[in-house]
Amino acid sequence: MTYVPVNFLEEVLNEMEKASLEQLQEAKSKLKSAGTNPETIHLKGDPAHEILNYAWDTEQQLIIIGSRGLRGVKGMMLGSVSHKVSQLSSCPVLIVH
């Protein structure tokens, strides 16, 4: 049996959150340099449900979401956030490939 430190999961989750915040900041910087003034939101949980809940709570008129283009068995096994959002959204969804 492999030994796993008591706080291993917490450390991994903290590192993942730190990395996601850094990616969000990098994307915001790129958008600002392109002349836009983006608002960033950092959510935790199931991506599709968090996106849908945020869009509903803030009465968004359009959701723009990316797609990695996974097809076939791989796409079915991993699930598709963009597919779930497009199927369950109460507002239009633009999927960018």
TAZILIN-V77290 format. One record per residue. RES is the residue in three letters. BURIAL is I if it has 16 or more other C-alpha atoms within 10 Angstrom, else O. Layout:
res={RES	RES}
burial={BURIAL	BURIAL}
//
This chain:
res={MET	THR	TYR	VAL	PRO	VAL	ASN	PHE	LEU	GLU	GLU	VAL	LEU	ASN	GLU	MET	GLU	LYS	ALA	SER	LEU	GLU	GLN	LEU	GLN	GLU	ALA	LYS	SER	LYS	LEU	LYS	SER	ALA	GLY	THR	ASN	PRO	GLU	THR	ILE	HIS	LEU	LYS	GLY	ASP	PRO	ALA	HIS	GLU	ILE	LEU	ASN	TYR	ALA	TRP	ASP	THR	GLU	GLN	GLN	LEU	ILE	ILE	ILE	GLY	SER	ARG	GLY	LEU	ARG	GLY	VAL	LYS	GLY	MET	MET	LEU	GLY	SER	VAL	SER	HIS	LYS	VAL	SER	GLN	LEU	SER	SER	CYS	PRO	VAL	LEU	ILE	VAL	HIS}
burial={O	O	O	O	O	O	O	O	O	O	O	O	O	O	O	O	O	O	O	O	O	O	O	O	O	O	O	I	O	O	O	O	O	O	O	O	O	O	O	O	O	O	O	O	O	O	O	I	O	O	I	I	O	O	I	O	O	O	O	O	O	O	I	O	I	O	O	O	O	O	O	O	O	O	O	O	O	O	O	I	I	I	O	O	I	I	O	O	I	I	I	O	I	O	O	O	O}
//
